[in-house]
């Protein structure tokens, strides 16, 4: 866990994760605009969804840590 000088989780890390999640969302949205997907595109759709979920989980953990530090 990255910590800022004041002992709180690094907000820079949260911003990076948010940007990464947004990037995957945009790629997925562009892919889903197609009327049909090839096998490779279907695999890419699944991959992007899994990446988004992983990033979302990381964000939830970081935000939880931020709240815990704020409450302490």
C-alpha positions as CSV (number, residue, x, y, z in Angstrom):
1,X,0.0,0.0,0.0
2,X,1.4,3.4,-1.0
3,X,1.1,6.0,1.7
4,X,1.3,9.8,1.5
5,X,3.4,11.7,4.0
6,X,0.4,12.0,6.3
7,X,-0.1,8.2,6.4
8,X,-3.1,8.1,4.1
9,X,-3.4,5.8,1.1
10,X,-1.9,7.5,-2.0
11,X,-4.7,9.4,-3.7
12,X,-2.4,9.4,-6.8
13,X,-2.9,5.6,-6.9
14,X,-6.7,6.0,-6.7
15,X,-6.6,8.5,-9.6
16,X,-4.4,6.1,-11.6
17,X,-6.8,3.2,-11.0
18,X,-9.8,5.4,-11.9
19,X,-8.1,6.4,-15.2
20,X,-7.3,2.8,-16.0
21,X,-10.9,1.7,-15.3
22,X,-12.2,4.5,-17.5
23,X,-9.8,3.4,-20.3
24,X,-11.1,-0.2,-20.2
25,X,-14.7,1.1,-20.1
26,X,-14.1,3.2,-23.2
27,X,-12.4,0.3,-25.0
28,X,-15.3,-2.1,-24.1
29,X,-17.9,0.5,-25.1
30,X,-16.3,0.9,-28.5
31,X,-16.1,-2.9,-29.0
32,X,-19.8,-3.3,-28.0
33,X,-20.9,-0.7,-30.7
34,X,-20.2,-3.3,-33.3
35,X,-23.2,-5.2,-34.7
36,X,-21.4,-8.6,-34.1
37,X,-18.1,-9.7,-32.6
38,X,-15.5,-12.1,-34.0
39,X,-14.2,-14.8,-31.7
40,X,-11.1,-12.7,-30.9
41,X,-13.4,-9.7,-30.2
42,X,-15.5,-11.8,-27.9
43,X,-12.4,-12.9,-26.0
44,X,-11.3,-9.3,-25.8
45,X,-14.8,-8.4,-24.4
46,X,-14.4,-10.9,-21.6
47,X,-10.8,-9.8,-20.9
48,X,-11.8,-6.2,-20.7
49,X,-14.7,-7.0,-18.3
50,X,-12.4,-9.0,-16.1
51,X,-9.8,-6.2,-16.1
52,X,-12.5,-3.6,-15.2
53,X,-13.8,-5.8,-12.3
54,X,-10.2,-6.3,-11.0
55,X,-9.6,-2.5,-11.1
56,X,-13.0,-1.9,-9.4
57,X,-12.0,-4.2,-6.6
58,X,-8.7,-2.5,-6.2
59,X,-10.4,0.9,-6.1
60,X,-12.9,-0.3,-3.4
61,X,-10.0,-1.6,-1.3
62,X,-8.1,1.7,-1.6
63,X,-11.2,3.8,-0.9
64,X,-11.9,1.7,2.1
65,X,-8.4,2.2,3.4
66,X,-8.8,6.0,2.8
67,X,-12.0,6.0,4.9
68,X,-10.4,4.0,7.6
69,X,-7.5,6.4,7.8
70,X,-9.9,9.4,7.8
71,X,-12.0,7.9,10.6
72,X,-8.9,7.2,12.8
